[in-house]
């Protein structure tokens, strides 16, 4: 088994253990849906949205490509692809929509003017 195959198995197991049912495809249609944008004053219609955000955040997977020393997951491009594929496979919701994170990732991965 390759390293990426092992990572895939870890991701599948972690998602199975940690992704709440209401955050997956096929969830009860009566469950309120949240688009979680974060922030200190966030209000959650569905408390499991906060649980999902906290779990993914603790793992660093709300910013998977950002190095762990900056609060990210420190994943390689191949690992992020696996994470996305496995989240898609179970219909997992994106835990956080955040313009700030998108900008951080863009700035972090962009070459500096000195390069």
C-alpha positions, 0 to 999 in steps of 0.5 A: 500500500502506498503512502497516498493509499494509507492517507486515503484510508485514514481520511475515510475513517476520520470522516466516517467518525467525525462528519455529522450525519446532517453534514452529509448528502442524504441528510434529513431535508428538514434539518436547517442548512448553514453556510458557515462563514465563521467569525466570533459572532456566528449564529448556527441554525444547525448546531452540527454545523459548528461541530463540523467546523470545529472538528475540521478546524482542529484537524487543519482541514479548513485550510488543508494546503496551509502549513500546520505552523499557520493553523493549516493541515500541511497537506500536499496537493495529492493529499488535498485531492484525496481529502476532496474526493473522500468528502465528495464521496460521502457528500460532506458539506464544506465546513467553512466558507471564508473570504479571509482564508481564500485570500490567505491561501492566495497570498501564501502561495503567490510568489513574492515580488522578490522571486 
